[in-house]
């Protein structure tokens, strides 16, 4: 009888320990997801605010188009922007697998693409065939590699790295207010 009681006590202890571990893992997962969600809410807000602080040449499209190339980490957060306007045009969100599909876009956003897309992004940025398009990315050293605005995580905060040379070459102009809250970088600065 004592052995049975000891076994039941051990089972209860084991069940409680496993329950605590599962709870800890669940809480950790929730915290990580909340941090990622906040990060992408901030990035989505920045993408919208870029429409106010960047000046494009006259836009011929019927809408102001924000295009996500490759991975879409926003989980629908950007869809809310379709109720807003930019440059006196309704905002539309498009998701594409390749840069070639995005010829009608004003903002091109690149998250962490697969290796094939990464090569295509680097070539497109290097060649500079994205005139009149704002290129924004979350890859490390995006702006330093020829992109226009890179999101950088610094001390757990989303910071902006801006490549003024790339912006000017594209035919876009940027507000001094946006420059004030950003870090200005030059190409190949990360090497």
C-alpha positions in Angstrom: 0.0 0.0 0.0 2.9 2.4 0.8 4.4 1.7 -2.6 1.2 2.5 -4.3 0.9 5.8 -2.4 4.5 6.7 -3.2 3.8 6.0 -6.9 0.7 8.2 -6.8 2.7 10.9 -5.1 5.3 10.7 -7.8 2.7 10.8 -10.6 1.1 13.9 -9.0 4.6 15.5 -8.7 5.4 14.5 -12.3 2.1 15.8 -13.7 2.5 19.1 -11.8 6.1 19.5 -13.1 5.1 18.8 -16.7 2.2 21.2 -16.3 4.5 24.0 -15.1 6.9 23.3 -18.0 4.1 23.5 -20.5 2.8 26.7 -18.9 6.3 28.2 -19.0 6.7 27.3 -22.7 3.3 28.7 -23.5 4.0 32.0 -21.7 7.4 32.3 -23.4 5.8 31.7 -26.8 3.1 34.3 -26.1 5.7 36.9 -25.0 7.8 36.2 -28.2 4.7 36.5 -30.4 3.6 39.7 -28.7 7.0 41.2 -29.3 7.0 40.2 -32.9 3.4 41.5 -33.3 4.5 44.8 -31.8 7.5 45.0 -34.1 5.4 44.5 -37.2 2.7 46.9 -35.9 5.5 49.5 -35.7 6.8 48.6 -39.1 3.3 48.8 -40.6 2.8 52.3 -39.1 6.2 53.4 -40.5 5.2 52.1 -44.0 2.0 54.2 -43.8 3.9 57.3 -42.5 6.4 57.0 -45.3 3.6 58.0 -47.6 3.5 61.3 -45.8 7.2 62.0 -45.5 8.4 60.9 -49.0 7.5 62.8 -52.1 7.0 60.8 -55.4 6.8 62.3 -58.9 3.1 62.4 -60.1 1.7 58.9 -59.7 -0.1 57.6 -62.8 -1.8 54.6 -61.1 -5.4 54.9 -59.8 -4.1 53.8 -56.4 -1.0 54.2 -54.2 0.4 50.7 -54.1 2.4 49.1 -51.3 3.8 45.8 -52.4 5.3 43.0 -50.2 7.9 40.9 -52.0 8.4 37.4 -50.8 7.5 36.7 -47.2 4.5 38.6 -45.6 5.3 38.8 -41.9 2.5 41.3 -41.2 -0.3 38.8 -40.7 -2.9 41.1 -42.2 -1.8 44.3 -40.3 -1.3 46.1 -43.6 -4.8 45.3 -44.9 -6.1 48.1 -42.6 -4.2 50.6 -44.7 -6.6 50.0 -47.5 -9.1 52.3 -45.7 -6.6 55.2 -46.0 -5.2 57.4 -48.8 -1.8 58.5 -49.8 -0.9 61.2 -52.4 -4.7 61.7 -52.8 -5.1 58.1 -53.9 -6.5 55.0 -52.1 -3.9 52.7 -50.7 -3.8 49.1 -52.1 -1.7 46.3 -50.7 -0.2 43.6 -53.0 1.8 40.5 -52.3 4.2 39.1 -54.9 6.7 36.4 -55.1 9.1 38.3 -57.4 10.2 41.9 -58.0 9.2 41.7 -61.7 5.5 41.5 -60.7 5.8 44.8 -58.8 6.2 47.3 -61.6 3.2 49.4 -60.5 4.2 49.8 -56.8 5.3 53.0 -55.0 6.6 51.2 -51.9 8.4 47.8 -52.2 8.8 46.0 -48.9 11.3 43.1 -48.5 11.3 41.0 -45.3 13.6 38.1 -44.9 13.4 36.5 -48.3 14.6 33.1 -49.4 18.1 32.9 -50.9 16.8 33.1 -54.5 14.8 36.2 -53.8 17.8 37.6 -51.8 20.0 37.5 -55.0 17.2 39.1 -57.0 16.8 41.9 -54.5 20.5 42.6 -54.4 20.7 42.7 -58.2 17.7 45.0 -58.5 19.0 47.3 -55.9 22.5 47.2 -57.4 21.2 47.9 -60.9 19.0 50.7 -59.7 16.1 49.8 -62.0 13.5 50.6 -59.3 13.2 54.3 -60.1 10.4 56.2 -58.4 9.9 53.3 -56.0 10.7 53.4 -52.3 12.6 50.2 -51.3 12.2 49.2 -47.6 13.6 46.1 -46.0 14.1 44.3 -42.8 17.3 42.4 -43.8 20.4 43.3 -41.9 22.3 46.1 -43.7 19.4 46.6 -46.2 20.1 50.3 -46.6 23.8 49.8 -46.6 23.4 47.4 -49.5 21.6 49.8 -51.8 18.1 49.8 -50.3 16.6 53.1 -49.4 15.2 52.5 -45.9 16.1 49.6 -43.7 14.4 48.6 -40.5 17.0 47.8 -37.9 16.4 46.4 -34.4 18.5 48.3 -32.0 18.1 47.7 -28.2 14.8 46.0 -29.0 13.4 49.0 -30.8 12.7 49.4 -34.5 15.1 52.1 -35.9 15.4 53.5 -39.4 18.5 53.4 -41.5 18.2 55.7 -44.6 20.4 55.6 -47.7 20.0 59.2 -49.0 22.1 58.5 -52.1 19.7 55.6 -53.2 16.7 57.8 -52.4 18.0 60.7 -54.6 18.9 58.4 -57.4 15.4 57.0 -57.5 13.8 60.4 -58.0 12.2 60.5 -54.6 12.6 63.2 -52.0 12.5 62.8 -48.2 11.2 65.2 -45.5 13.8 66.5 -43.1 11.5 65.3 -40.2 12.0 61.7 -41.3 15.8 62.3 -41.6 15.9 63.7 -38.0 14.6 60.4 -36.5 16.8 58.2 -38.7 20.4 57.0 -39.0 21.9 58.1 -42.3 24.0 55.3 -43.9 26.1 54.9 -47.0 26.3 51.9 -49.3 28.9 49.2 -48.3 29.2 50.8 -44.8 28.7 47.3 -43.3 31.9 45.8 -44.8 
